[in-house]
């Protein structure tokens, strides 16, 4: 399709993509959508196994995890799933502890996802704080994985439609380093970029050597909030964060009022929330005794919640995600959105806990290093023990040379200042529960370049296999 038609249609398409943000009857509209999904699923074997009848309410259903769906995804039969088997593609994720998982995702659902959430993100990704700057034909760069990953299927669907709305680059199947090189060589032609924060600040920016004008910088990296001012200095705007997973598909849009945060798209997902104190194991198969949960319109600002996801256009229902969100606001005033705003806080199963005194999660550690003035490229933290003592052991790459002893004191001083539990642990047991190891420059870049799937660093809870892979890049 020529780019002329999208330019003509854009003024009419914007209301379709944005009007739902200030919807005043979200609860009732969500109820209609979830009932429609459950009625459809009641006719399947998965629905039968979950006890879904034509009029079953979602509150009566058990919670699920991957183990429940595994047999349907690995050896499916016609009638197991909502759509005919020919409609599905197999997506692969790295899974927990590095063990791959395969999911069946319907092309019908992916297409719907792209037309709704994808189109909205395309517009909001270029919001400059006052207005949307998107123009039909803009060039979008994305450093996403090749192979059988959901990002590839969404990209291929978009390219197959050849709509003329955006130009995408580079080829998803190119190696990580080649994609980085592509951006450096073509940055003047790129309008919107999607990559990790370290890739932008430590690989791309130093090679270009000057600020890069982008209409939007997008990332799922949790460091976006802490480095929002630096990202603004480098790209001309605050980062746009989103959340999505193979299980949930593409289900969020960036908040403009709160850089580093996002809003969930109730048109494509029915989210429920477990208060953090009641969080549950995310991989138990099926959980018939569900804790009390809140809907999207019931969450409160300042509180933490575990996400339970029911995508409206795939087969997962009441799927317990291993993700904890912080609700940072009940609306986004810049967007005029009457919807909660969330920030990714941590994986429910990834934290450093020392002697039951202190519990440290990724976002808090990023903030501490940033506040302490540590010039880090990236890091990963592990719990280790020596004798009777537990330690948080940091493996960190710096932008410049550093002294381990001085760096240890610098980080410990900031932890003592801001973390009462850390302070109590140190005082009561009379030791410094921190060890620092410096990694050579380029270690994390080599590690990311060697990874299959979505390139990312698990800053807490990295599996032994991946940690060994990281350490092997030191030379």
MARTORDREN-328077 format. One record per residue (C-alpha): residue in three letters; z, y, x. Coordinates in Angstrom, 2 decimals. Layout:
N
<r ALA, Z Z, Y Y, X X>
...
//
This chain:
475
<r UNK, Z 0.00, Y 0.00, X 0.00>
<r UNK, Z -0.83, Y 3.44, X 1.34>
<r UNK, Z 2.14, Y 5.64, X 2.24>
<r UNK, Z 0.73, Y 8.26, X -0.14>
<r UNK, Z 1.97, Y 6.40, X -3.24>
<r UNK, Z 5.58, Y 6.06, X -1.97>
<r UNK, Z 5.63, Y 9.80, X -1.24>
<r UNK, Z 4.54, Y 10.47, X -4.82>
<r UNK, Z 7.04, Y 7.99, X -6.26>
<r UNK, Z 10.05, Y 8.96, X -4.12>
<r UNK, Z 11.37, Y 11.76, X -6.41>
<r UNK, Z 11.34, Y 9.29, X -9.33>
<r UNK, Z 12.75, Y 6.38, X -7.29>
<r UNK, Z 15.81, Y 8.27, X -6.04>
<r UNK, Z 17.61, Y 8.28, X -9.44>
<r UNK, Z 17.07, Y 4.50, X -9.68>
<r UNK, Z 18.67, Y 4.04, X -6.26>
<r UNK, Z 21.55, Y 6.51, X -6.64>
<r UNK, Z 22.51, Y 7.01, X -10.29>
<r UNK, Z 24.84, Y 3.98, X -10.36>
<r UNK, Z 27.13, Y 5.64, X -7.81>
<r UNK, Z 28.74, Y 7.93, X -10.39>
<r UNK, Z 28.76, Y 5.37, X -13.21>
<r UNK, Z 31.84, Y 5.99, X -15.37>
<r UNK, Z 31.87, Y 2.56, X -17.04>
<r UNK, Z 31.84, Y 0.33, X -13.97>
<r UNK, Z 34.39, Y -2.16, X -15.32>
<r UNK, Z 32.49, Y -2.89, X -18.53>
<r UNK, Z 29.12, Y -3.08, X -16.80>
<r UNK, Z 30.52, Y -5.47, X -14.19>
<r UNK, Z 31.91, Y -7.65, X -16.96>
<r UNK, Z 28.46, Y -7.95, X -18.54>
<r UNK, Z 26.87, Y -8.85, X -15.20>
<r UNK, Z 29.42, Y -11.52, X -14.24>
<r UNK, Z 29.22, Y -13.17, X -17.68>
<r UNK, Z 25.45, Y -13.40, X -17.29>
<r UNK, Z 25.80, Y -15.05, X -13.87>
<r UNK, Z 28.36, Y -17.59, X -15.13>
<r UNK, Z 26.25, Y -18.48, X -18.18>
<r UNK, Z 23.35, Y -19.22, X -15.86>
<r UNK, Z 25.52, Y -21.21, X -13.46>
<r UNK, Z 27.08, Y -23.25, X -16.26>
<r UNK, Z 23.79, Y -25.16, X -16.48>
<r UNK, Z 24.01, Y -26.40, X -12.88>
<r UNK, Z 25.90, Y -29.20, X -11.14>
<r UNK, Z 27.82, Y -26.66, X -9.07>
<r UNK, Z 28.82, Y -24.95, X -12.29>
<r UNK, Z 29.93, Y -28.26, X -13.76>
<r UNK, Z 32.01, Y -29.05, X -10.65>
<r UNK, Z 33.69, Y -25.65, X -10.94>
<r UNK, Z 34.38, Y -26.11, X -14.64>
<r UNK, Z 32.11, Y -23.29, X -15.80>
<r UNK, Z 31.27, Y -23.36, X -19.49>
<r UNK, Z 28.99, Y -20.99, X -21.36>
<r UNK, Z 31.94, Y -18.73, X -22.22>
<r UNK, Z 34.27, Y -19.31, X -19.24>
<r UNK, Z 35.88, Y -16.16, X -17.83>
<r UNK, Z 35.84, Y -15.77, X -14.07>
<r UNK, Z 39.65, Y -15.48, X -13.93>
<r UNK, Z 39.90, Y -19.15, X -15.01>
<r UNK, Z 37.79, Y -20.47, X -12.13>
<r UNK, Z 39.04, Y -21.89, X -8.82>
<r UNK, Z 38.48, Y -20.18, X -5.49>
<r UNK, Z 35.87, Y -21.73, X -3.20>
<r UNK, Z 34.85, Y -21.89, X 0.44>
<r UNK, Z 32.00, Y -23.33, X 2.48>
<r UNK, Z 33.36, Y -26.87, X 2.43>
<r UNK, Z 32.87, Y -27.00, X -1.34>
<r UNK, Z 29.19, Y -25.98, X -1.08>
<r UNK, Z 28.32, Y -27.93, X 2.07>
<r UNK, Z 26.92, Y -31.04, X 0.35>
<r UNK, Z 24.77, Y -28.94, X -2.00>
<r UNK, Z 23.33, Y -26.95, X 0.90>
<r UNK, Z 22.81, Y -29.86, X 3.29>
<r UNK, Z 21.43, Y -32.40, X 0.77>
<r UNK, Z 20.40, Y -30.50, X -2.37>
<r UNK, Z 18.96, Y -32.03, X -5.52>
<r UNK, Z 17.08, Y -30.30, X -8.31>
<r UNK, Z 19.64, Y -29.08, X -10.83>
<r UNK, Z 22.42, Y -28.46, X -8.30>
<r UNK, Z 21.58, Y -24.78, X -7.91>
<r UNK, Z 20.74, Y -21.83, X -10.13>
<r UNK, Z 17.09, Y -21.61, X -9.08>
<r UNK, Z 14.46, Y -24.33, X -8.42>
<r UNK, Z 14.77, Y -25.78, X -4.90>
<r UNK, Z 11.40, Y -24.32, X -3.93>
<r UNK, Z 12.90, Y -20.84, X -4.32>
<r UNK, Z 15.41, Y -21.32, X -1.48>
<r UNK, Z 15.33, Y -20.60, X 2.23>
<r UNK, Z 17.83, Y -22.05, X 4.70>
<r UNK, Z 19.90, Y -19.45, X 6.54>
<r UNK, Z 21.97, Y -20.32, X 9.59>
<r UNK, Z 25.19, Y -18.57, X 10.62>
<r UNK, Z 27.24, Y -19.04, X 13.77>
<r UNK, Z 30.23, Y -19.96, X 11.60>
<r UNK, Z 33.85, Y -19.88, X 12.67>
<r UNK, Z 34.74, Y -21.08, X 16.15>
<r UNK, Z 31.05, Y -21.14, X 17.04>
<r UNK, Z 30.11, Y -24.02, X 14.71>
<r UNK, Z 26.85, Y -23.26, X 12.86>
<r UNK, Z 26.73, Y -23.39, X 9.07>
<r UNK, Z 23.64, Y -23.64, X 6.90>
<r UNK, Z 23.30, Y -21.88, X 3.56>
<r UNK, Z 20.61, Y -22.02, X 0.90>
<r UNK, Z 19.70, Y -18.53, X -0.30>
<r UNK, Z 17.29, Y -17.90, X -3.17>
<r UNK, Z 14.25, Y -15.74, X -2.47>
<r UNK, Z 14.64, Y -14.36, X -6.00>
<r UNK, Z 18.16, Y -13.17, X -5.12>
<r UNK, Z 17.10, Y -11.75, X -1.75>
<r UNK, Z 14.27, Y -9.84, X -3.41>
<r UNK, Z 16.65, Y -8.39, X -6.01>
<r UNK, Z 19.10, Y -7.54, X -3.23>
<r UNK, Z 16.41, Y -5.71, X -1.29>
<r UNK, Z 15.19, Y -3.71, X -4.28>
<r UNK, Z 18.71, Y -2.61, X -5.25>
<r UNK, Z 21.13, Y -2.33, X -2.34>
<r UNK, Z 18.43, Y -2.23, X 0.33>
<r UNK, Z 16.66, Y 0.72, X -1.27>
<r UNK, Z 19.93, Y 2.62, X -1.71>
<r UNK, Z 20.91, Y 2.02, X 1.92>
<r UNK, Z 17.47, Y 3.17, X 3.03>
<r UNK, Z 18.15, Y 6.54, X 1.41>
<r UNK, Z 21.83, Y 6.96, X 2.29>
<r UNK, Z 21.18, Y 5.93, X 5.87>
<r UNK, Z 19.49, Y 9.30, X 6.37>
<r UNK, Z 22.10, Y 11.43, X 4.58>
<r UNK, Z 23.04, Y 14.32, X 6.90>
<r UNK, Z 26.23, Y 15.25, X 5.03>
<r UNK, Z 24.43, Y 17.62, X 2.69>
<r UNK, Z 21.24, Y 15.89, X 1.63>
<r UNK, Z 19.10, Y 12.80, X 2.03>
<r UNK, Z 16.44, Y 13.36, X 4.71>
<r UNK, Z 14.46, Y 10.15, X 4.14>
<r UNK, Z 10.69, Y 10.44, X 3.94>
<r UNK, Z 8.27, Y 7.68, X 2.99>
<r UNK, Z 6.82, Y 6.15, X 6.14>
<r UNK, Z 9.92, Y 6.69, X 8.32>
<r UNK, Z 10.28, Y 4.27, X 11.24>
<r UNK, Z 13.36, Y 2.02, X 11.18>
<r UNK, Z 14.46, Y 0.25, X 14.39>
<r UNK, Z 16.76, Y -2.75, X 14.03>
<r UNK, Z 18.22, Y -4.92, X 16.75>
<r UNK, Z 18.78, Y -7.94, X 14.52>
<r UNK, Z 18.43, Y -11.65, X 15.35>
<r UNK, Z 15.35, Y -13.76, X 14.99>
<r UNK, Z 15.37, Y -17.33, X 13.75>
<r UNK, Z 16.90, Y -18.42, X 10.44>
<r UNK, Z 19.28, Y -15.55, X 9.76>
<r UNK, Z 19.57, Y -13.52, X 6.57>
<r UNK, Z 18.48, Y -10.30, X 8.29>
<r UNK, Z 15.18, Y -11.96, X 9.16>
<r UNK, Z 14.55, Y -13.13, X 5.59>
<r UNK, Z 15.22, Y -9.64, X 4.24>
<r UNK, Z 12.98, Y -8.11, X 6.91>
<r UNK, Z 10.19, Y -10.59, X 6.19>
<r UNK, Z 10.42, Y -9.93, X 2.46>
<r UNK, Z 10.13, Y -6.22, X 3.07>
<r UNK, Z 7.13, Y -6.66, X 5.38>
<r UNK, Z 5.49, Y -9.10, X 2.97>
<r UNK, Z 5.59, Y -6.49, X 0.23>
<r UNK, Z 3.95, Y -4.03, X 2.65>
<r UNK, Z 5.23, Y -1.23, X 0.45>
<r UNK, Z 4.60, Y 1.69, X 2.78>
<r UNK, Z 8.15, Y 2.97, X 2.31>
<r UNK, Z 9.19, Y 2.38, X 5.93>
<r UNK, Z 7.77, Y 1.07, X 9.20>
<r UNK, Z 10.01, Y -1.56, X 10.82>
<r UNK, Z 10.28, Y -2.30, X 14.51>
<r UNK, Z 10.47, Y -4.23, X 16.77>
<r UNK, Z 9.65, Y -7.90, X 16.09>
<r UNK, Z 12.88, Y -9.73, X 15.13>
<r UNK, Z 12.02, Y -12.69, X 17.37>
<r UNK, Z 12.01, Y -10.61, X 20.56>
<r UNK, Z 14.95, Y -11.16, X 22.95>
<r UNK, Z 17.91, Y -8.79, X 22.73>
<r UNK, Z 17.06, Y -7.03, X 26.03>
<r UNK, Z 13.44, Y -6.55, X 25.02>
<r UNK, Z 14.59, Y -4.87, X 21.81>
<r UNK, Z 16.81, Y -2.52, X 23.83>
<r UNK, Z 13.87, Y -1.72, X 26.12>
<r UNK, Z 11.69, Y -1.08, X 23.09>
<r UNK, Z 14.08, Y 1.58, X 21.78>
<r UNK, Z 14.24, Y 3.31, X 25.16>
<r UNK, Z 10.44, Y 3.37, X 25.38>
<r UNK, Z 9.84, Y 4.46, X 21.78>
<r UNK, Z 12.92, Y 6.50, X 20.74>
<r UNK, Z 10.85, Y 9.62, X 19.97>
<r UNK, Z 9.01, Y 7.65, X 17.28>
<r UNK, Z 12.16, Y 6.21, X 15.63>
<r UNK, Z 13.85, Y 7.83, X 12.61>
<r UNK, Z 16.65, Y 5.37, X 11.80>
<r UNK, Z 18.31, Y 2.88, X 14.18>
<r UNK, Z 20.50, Y -0.17, X 13.58>
<r UNK, Z 22.45, Y -1.63, X 16.53>
<r UNK, Z 25.97, Y -2.08, X 17.92>
<r UNK, Z 27.94, Y 0.91, X 19.19>
<r UNK, Z 28.11, Y -0.31, X 22.83>
<r UNK, Z 24.34, Y -0.88, X 22.82>
<r UNK, Z 23.80, Y 2.72, X 21.76>
<r UNK, Z 26.37, Y 4.37, X 24.00>
<r UNK, Z 26.22, Y 2.15, X 27.10>
<r UNK, Z 22.68, Y 0.81, X 27.22>
<r UNK, Z 20.36, Y 3.15, X 25.35>
<r UNK, Z 21.87, Y 6.61, X 25.81>
<r UNK, Z 22.43, Y 6.45, X 29.61>
<r UNK, Z 18.84, Y 5.29, X 30.18>
<r UNK, Z 17.39, Y 8.07, X 28.04>
<r UNK, Z 19.77, Y 10.59, X 29.59>
<r UNK, Z 19.90, Y 13.08, X 26.73>
<r UNK, Z 20.82, Y 13.23, X 23.02>
<r UNK, Z 18.56, Y 11.29, X 20.67>
<r UNK, Z 17.61, Y 12.88, X 17.37>
<r UNK, Z 17.86, Y 10.32, X 14.58>
<r UNK, Z 17.92, Y 10.76, X 10.85>
<r UNK, Z 20.46, Y 7.94, X 10.78>
<r UNK, Z 22.37, Y 5.54, X 13.01>
<r UNK, Z 23.55, Y 2.40, X 11.20>
<r UNK, Z 25.87, Y -0.35, X 12.38>
<r UNK, Z 28.29, Y -3.05, X 11.25>
<r UNK, Z 30.30, Y -2.51, X 14.43>
<r UNK, Z 33.97, Y -1.78, X 13.67>
<r UNK, Z 34.04, Y 0.68, X 16.59>
<r UNK, Z 31.92, Y 3.13, X 14.58>
<r UNK, Z 34.91, Y 5.00, X 13.13>
<r UNK, Z 36.70, Y 5.48, X 16.45>
<r UNK, Z 33.53, Y 6.69, X 18.18>
<r UNK, Z 32.09, Y 8.72, X 15.31>
<r UNK, Z 32.23, Y 12.03, X 17.19>
<r UNK, Z 30.50, Y 10.59, X 20.26>
<r UNK, Z 27.86, Y 8.98, X 18.05>
<r UNK, Z 27.31, Y 12.32, X 16.35>
<r UNK, Z 26.92, Y 13.98, X 19.76>
<r UNK, Z 24.38, Y 11.35, X 20.84>
<r UNK, Z 22.33, Y 10.95, X 17.64>
<r UNK, Z 22.90, Y 14.17, X 15.74>
<r UNK, Z 24.83, Y 12.58, X 12.88>
<r UNK, Z 27.84, Y 10.46, X 12.03>
<r UNK, Z 27.42, Y 6.66, X 11.97>
<r UNK, Z 26.60, Y 4.90, X 8.71>
<r UNK, Z 28.53, Y 1.64, X 8.31>
<r UNK, Z 27.82, Y -1.22, X 5.98>
<r UNK, Z 29.18, Y -4.67, X 5.22>
<r UNK, Z 27.27, Y -7.81, X 4.46>
<r UNK, Z 27.30, Y -11.50, X 5.24>
<r UNK, Z 25.19, Y -14.57, X 4.60>
<r UNK, Z 27.56, Y -15.51, X 1.78>
<r UNK, Z 27.51, Y -12.11, X 0.08>
<r UNK, Z 24.00, Y -11.08, X 1.05>
<r UNK, Z 23.45, Y -7.32, X 1.45>
<r UNK, Z 26.19, Y -5.84, X -0.73>
<r UNK, Z 27.28, Y -2.38, X 0.48>
<r UNK, Z 26.19, Y 1.18, X 1.17>
<r UNK, Z 27.55, Y 3.62, X 3.76>
<r UNK, Z 30.14, Y 6.21, X 2.78>
<r UNK, Z 29.13, Y 9.74, X 3.74>
<r UNK, Z 32.54, Y 11.35, X 3.26>
<r UNK, Z 34.21, Y 8.68, X 5.43>
<r UNK, Z 32.08, Y 7.76, X 8.49>
<r UNK, Z 32.65, Y 4.15, X 9.48>
<r UNK, Z 33.40, Y 3.11, X 5.88>
<r UNK, Z 31.35, Y 1.73, X 2.99>
<r UNK, Z 31.14, Y 1.22, X -0.78>
<r UNK, Z 30.44, Y -2.13, X -2.45>
<r UNK, Z 27.39, Y -2.36, X -4.72>
<r UNK, Z 28.67, Y -3.70, X -8.03>
<r UNK, Z 25.06, Y -4.24, X -9.20>
<r UNK, Z 24.72, Y -7.22, X -6.83>
<r UNK, Z 28.26, Y -8.53, X -6.31>
<r UNK, Z 31.39, Y -9.06, X -8.39>
<r UNK, Z 34.21, Y -8.46, X -5.88>
<r UNK, Z 37.84, Y -9.42, X -6.36>
<r UNK, Z 40.68, Y -8.55, X -4.04>
<r UNK, Z 43.78, Y -10.40, X -2.89>
<r UNK, Z 46.56, Y -8.11, X -1.55>
<r UNK, Z 46.84, Y -8.69, X 2.19>
<r UNK, Z 50.37, Y -10.08, X 2.01>
<r UNK, Z 49.07, Y -12.86, X -0.24>
<r UNK, Z 45.89, Y -13.63, X 1.76>
<r UNK, Z 44.82, Y -17.26, X 1.81>
<r UNK, Z 43.00, Y -19.63, X 4.14>
<r UNK, Z 39.28, Y -19.03, X 3.80>
<r UNK, Z 38.02, Y -22.57, X 4.40>
<r UNK, Z 40.01, Y -24.99, X 2.25>
<r UNK, Z 37.16, Y -26.27, X 0.07>
<r UNK, Z 38.44, Y -25.43, X -3.40>
<r UNK, Z 41.66, Y -23.65, X -4.37>
<r UNK, Z 42.68, Y -24.20, X -7.98>
<r UNK, Z 45.85, Y -22.11, X -7.81>
<r UNK, Z 44.43, Y -18.61, X -7.33>
<r UNK, Z 46.83, Y -15.74, X -6.61>
<r UNK, Z 46.79, Y -12.64, X -8.78>
<r UNK, Z 43.75, Y -10.58, X -7.87>
<r UNK, Z 42.45, Y -7.09, X -8.52>
<r UNK, Z 38.98, Y -5.96, X -9.55>
<r UNK, Z 36.94, Y -3.18, X -7.95>
<r UNK, Z 38.37, Y -0.57, X -10.30>
<r UNK, Z 42.00, Y -1.59, X -9.66>
<r UNK, Z 42.34, Y -1.30, X -5.87>
<r UNK, Z 44.47, Y 1.52, X -4.43>
<r UNK, Z 43.85, Y 3.81, X -1.48>
<r UNK, Z 45.90, Y 3.01, X 1.60>
<r UNK, Z 46.24, Y -0.71, X 0.83>
<r UNK, Z 44.70, Y -3.80, X 2.46>
<r UNK, Z 42.88, Y -6.56, X 0.60>
<r UNK, Z 41.15, Y -9.87, X 1.27>
<r UNK, Z 37.71, Y -10.07, X -0.33>
<r UNK, Z 36.78, Y -12.79, X -2.83>
<r UNK, Z 33.04, Y -12.52, X -3.47>
<r UNK, Z 30.82, Y -13.62, X -6.34>
<r UNK, Z 27.25, Y -12.53, X -5.58>
<r UNK, Z 25.35, Y -12.17, X -8.82>
<r UNK, Z 22.08, Y -13.67, X -7.56>
<r UNK, Z 23.13, Y -16.65, X -5.47>
<r UNK, Z 25.20, Y -19.81, X -5.98>
<r UNK, Z 28.49, Y -18.79, X -4.36>
<r UNK, Z 31.22, Y -18.10, X -6.92>
<r UNK, Z 34.73, Y -16.80, X -6.16>
<r UNK, Z 34.00, Y -17.37, X -2.48>
<r UNK, Z 37.00, Y -16.54, X -0.29>
<r UNK, Z 35.84, Y -14.39, X 2.59>
<r UNK, Z 37.84, Y -14.26, X 5.84>
<r UNK, Z 37.67, Y -10.47, X 5.77>
<r UNK, Z 40.40, Y -7.90, X 5.19>
<r UNK, Z 39.38, Y -4.45, X 3.98>
<r UNK, Z 41.37, Y -1.24, X 3.90>
<r UNK, Z 40.74, Y 0.91, X 0.84>
<r UNK, Z 40.53, Y 4.41, X 2.35>
<r UNK, Z 39.73, Y 6.32, X -0.83>
<r UNK, Z 39.00, Y 5.75, X -4.51>
<r UNK, Z 35.82, Y 7.84, X -4.41>
<r UNK, Z 33.28, Y 9.49, X -2.12>
<r UNK, Z 33.15, Y 13.16, X -3.05>
<r UNK, Z 30.08, Y 13.91, X -0.92>
<r UNK, Z 28.09, Y 11.29, X -2.84>
<r UNK, Z 29.82, Y 12.03, X -6.13>
<r UNK, Z 30.58, Y 8.30, X -6.24>
<r UNK, Z 33.33, Y 7.12, X -8.60>
<r UNK, Z 33.85, Y 3.97, X -6.54>
<r UNK, Z 36.40, Y 2.81, X -3.95>
<r UNK, Z 35.58, Y 3.32, X -0.27>
<r UNK, Z 36.51, Y 0.56, X 2.19>
<r UNK, Z 36.82, Y 0.15, X 5.92>
<r UNK, Z 36.58, Y -3.24, X 7.60>
<r UNK, Z 40.05, Y -3.96, X 8.99>
<r UNK, Z 40.04, Y -7.48, X 10.42>
<r UNK, Z 39.22, Y -11.12, X 9.91>
<r UNK, Z 42.15, Y -12.77, X 8.18>
<r UNK, Z 42.32, Y -15.38, X 10.92>
<r UNK, Z 41.90, Y -13.05, X 13.91>
<r UNK, Z 44.91, Y -11.19, X 15.21>
<r UNK, Z 47.13, Y -11.21, X 18.26>
<r UNK, Z 50.66, Y -12.24, X 17.30>
<r UNK, Z 53.32, Y -12.26, X 20.03>
<r UNK, Z 56.70, Y -13.95, X 19.45>
<r UNK, Z 56.52, Y -13.00, X 15.75>
<r UNK, Z 57.27, Y -9.41, X 16.78>
<r UNK, Z 53.92, Y -7.68, X 16.82>
<r UNK, Z 50.59, Y -8.33, X 15.11>
<r UNK, Z 47.58, Y -6.51, X 16.56>
<r UNK, Z 44.12, Y -6.48, X 15.01>
<r UNK, Z 40.76, Y -5.33, X 16.33>
<r UNK, Z 40.60, Y -1.90, X 14.71>
<r UNK, Z 44.09, Y -0.99, X 15.89>
<r UNK, Z 43.28, Y -2.06, X 19.44>
<r UNK, Z 40.06, Y -0.02, X 19.47>
<r UNK, Z 42.03, Y 3.02, X 18.28>
<r UNK, Z 44.73, Y 2.48, X 20.91>
<r UNK, Z 42.24, Y 2.22, X 23.78>
<r UNK, Z 40.39, Y 5.26, X 22.50>
<r UNK, Z 43.59, Y 7.30, X 22.09>
<r UNK, Z 44.76, Y 6.23, X 25.57>
<r UNK, Z 41.57, Y 7.61, X 27.06>
<r UNK, Z 40.39, Y 4.25, X 28.39>
<r UNK, Z 36.65, Y 4.58, X 29.20>
<r UNK, Z 35.71, Y 1.10, X 28.00>
<r UNK, Z 32.30, Y -0.39, X 27.38>
<r UNK, Z 33.71, Y -3.33, X 25.42>
<r UNK, Z 36.54, Y -5.84, X 25.52>
<r UNK, Z 37.94, Y -9.04, X 24.12>
<r UNK, Z 41.64, Y -9.86, X 23.73>
<r UNK, Z 43.32, Y -13.26, X 23.83>
<r UNK, Z 46.85, Y -14.51, X 23.38>
<r UNK, Z 48.15, Y -16.37, X 26.45>
<r UNK, Z 51.54, Y -17.72, X 27.47>
<r UNK, Z 53.35, Y -17.85, X 30.78>
<r UNK, Z 56.69, Y -19.60, X 30.88>
<r UNK, Z 58.64, Y -18.46, X 27.82>
<r UNK, Z 56.62, Y -15.27, X 27.29>
<r UNK, Z 53.56, Y -14.53, X 25.15>
<r UNK, Z 51.00, Y -12.00, X 26.39>
<r UNK, Z 48.06, Y -10.07, X 25.03>
<r UNK, Z 45.47, Y -10.55, X 27.75>
<r UNK, Z 42.66, Y -7.99, X 27.75>
<r UNK, Z 39.30, Y -8.67, X 29.37>
<r UNK, Z 37.73, Y -5.24, X 29.56>
<r UNK, Z 34.62, Y -3.67, X 31.03>
<r UNK, Z 34.96, Y -0.03, X 32.08>
<r UNK, Z 32.33, Y 2.67, X 32.43>
<r UNK, Z 33.77, Y 3.57, X 35.83>
<r UNK, Z 35.98, Y 1.99, X 38.47>
<r UNK, Z 39.61, Y 1.50, X 37.47>
<r UNK, Z 42.89, Y 0.22, X 38.81>
<r UNK, Z 44.41, Y -2.73, X 36.95>
<r UNK, Z 48.02, Y -1.60, X 37.40>
<r UNK, Z 47.30, Y 1.98, X 36.32>
<r UNK, Z 45.21, Y 0.80, X 33.37>
<r UNK, Z 47.91, Y -1.64, X 32.26>
<r UNK, Z 50.48, Y 1.16, X 32.24>
<r UNK, Z 48.10, Y 3.51, X 30.45>
<r UNK, Z 47.51, Y 1.04, X 27.60>
<r UNK, Z 51.13, Y -0.15, X 27.45>
<r UNK, Z 52.38, Y 3.45, X 27.25>
<r UNK, Z 50.15, Y 4.11, X 24.24>
<r UNK, Z 51.22, Y 0.85, X 22.57>
<r UNK, Z 54.86, Y 1.78, X 23.14>
<r UNK, Z 54.19, Y 5.16, X 21.56>
<r UNK, Z 52.38, Y 4.05, X 18.41>
<r UNK, Z 53.48, Y 0.45, X 17.75>
<r UNK, Z 57.17, Y 0.02, X 16.91>
<r UNK, Z 56.86, Y -3.77, X 16.95>
<r UNK, Z 55.37, Y -3.69, X 20.46>
<r UNK, Z 58.20, Y -1.42, X 21.55>
<r UNK, Z 60.83, Y -3.71, X 20.05>
<r UNK, Z 59.25, Y -6.76, X 21.69>
<r UNK, Z 59.28, Y -5.07, X 25.10>
<r UNK, Z 62.84, Y -3.81, X 24.76>
<r UNK, Z 64.43, Y -6.91, X 23.27>
<r UNK, Z 62.79, Y -9.45, X 25.60>
<r UNK, Z 62.65, Y -7.04, X 28.58>
<r UNK, Z 59.07, Y -7.60, X 29.75>
<r UNK, Z 55.63, Y -6.00, X 29.44>
<r UNK, Z 53.60, Y -8.27, X 27.14>
<r UNK, Z 50.20, Y -7.03, X 28.41>
<r UNK, Z 47.82, Y -8.33, X 31.05>
<r UNK, Z 44.55, Y -6.60, X 31.95>
<r UNK, Z 41.49, Y -8.15, X 33.60>
<r UNK, Z 38.55, Y -5.98, X 34.64>
<r UNK, Z 35.03, Y -7.29, X 34.12>
<r UNK, Z 32.08, Y -6.02, X 36.21>
<r UNK, Z 29.66, Y -3.51, X 34.76>
<r UNK, Z 26.99, Y -5.19, X 32.69>
<r UNK, Z 29.06, Y -8.25, X 31.73>
<r UNK, Z 28.98, Y -7.62, X 27.97>
<r UNK, Z 25.33, Y -6.63, X 28.05>
<r UNK, Z 24.43, Y -9.92, X 29.74>
<r UNK, Z 26.60, Y -11.78, X 27.24>
<r UNK, Z 24.94, Y -10.16, X 24.22>
<r UNK, Z 21.50, Y -10.77, X 25.68>
<r UNK, Z 22.33, Y -14.49, X 26.01>
<r UNK, Z 23.51, Y -14.92, X 22.41>
<r UNK, Z 21.55, Y -16.44, X 19.58>
<r UNK, Z 22.06, Y -15.11, X 16.09>
<r UNK, Z 23.53, Y -11.70, X 15.35>
<r UNK, Z 24.57, Y -10.25, X 18.73>
<r UNK, Z 28.21, Y -9.18, X 18.56>
<r UNK, Z 31.45, Y -9.38, X 20.48>
<r UNK, Z 34.48, Y -10.97, X 18.83>
<r UNK, Z 37.07, Y -8.58, X 20.24>
<r UNK, Z 39.88, Y -10.80, X 18.99>
<r UNK, Z 39.66, Y -14.53, X 18.33>
<r UNK, Z 36.63, Y -15.33, X 20.49>
<r UNK, Z 36.16, Y -19.10, X 20.65>
<r UNK, Z 36.81, Y -20.89, X 23.93>
<r UNK, Z 33.12, Y -21.75, X 24.20>
<r UNK, Z 31.99, Y -18.15, X 23.76>
<r UNK, Z 34.74, Y -16.84, X 26.02>
<r UNK, Z 33.55, Y -19.21, X 28.75>
<r UNK, Z 30.04, Y -17.85, X 28.19>
<r UNK, Z 31.31, Y -14.29, X 28.57>
<r UNK, Z 33.25, Y -14.99, X 31.75>
<r UNK, Z 30.22, Y -16.76, X 33.24>
<r UNK, Z 28.34, Y -13.41, X 33.11>
<r UNK, Z 30.71, Y -11.76, X 35.60>
<r UNK, Z 28.61, Y -12.54, X 38.65>
//
